[in-house]
Amino acid sequence: MTAQTDEKEAKRIDELAREADILLEDKDSKKDLKEKRGVIKQTLYVGSKKLKHVVPKGKHL
């Protein structure tokens, strides 16, 4: 009986580890995307002036 419970616990731990990895990957990709957007937005400014015509009207970053 203890062998079965050990196997169940091991499987459950593996499942939780996979779920945690998936969540971390998703979170990291969102963070990278946010940083990338920030860099793009910074390049749209020269000093205190916004470069209005870099992005076509109606388009978003």
N, C-alpha and C positions, 0 to 999 in steps of 0.2 A: 504494500500500500504506500509506503514512503517513496518508493521508486516512481510510482505513478504521479504522486503529488510533486516530486522534484521535477519530473518531466513537464508537468503542466506549468509549474512556476517558471521553468526555463523558457518555455514557449511564450508565456505571458511577458516575461522580461524582454525577450527578443522583439515582440510586437510593440511594446512600449518604446524600446530603443529606436525602432524604425520610425514610429510616429514622431518621436522627438526630433530625429534627423530631418524628416520631411518639414516639420514646422520651422526648424532652424534655417534650412535652405530657403524656404519661402521668405522668412524674415530678412535674411541676408540679401536676397535678390531685391526686395523692396527698398532696403537701405541703399544698395548700390544705385538703384534707379533714382532715388531721391537725391543722392550726391551728384549723379550725372546731370539731373535737371538743374541743380544749383549752379553747376559749372557753366551750363549753357546760358542760364539767365545772367550770370556775371559777365559773360562775353558780350551781352547785348548792351552793356553800358560802357561808355568811355568817359571817365571822370564822373561828372554829375549829369552828363547828357545821355539820354536813352537813344539807342540806334533804332528808330521807329521802323525803318524800311528794310530791316534785315529779314524779318518774318513777314510773309505776305498777309494782307488784311484778311481776317477771318480764320487764320490758322493759329493753332495753339502749340505750345511746346510740350 
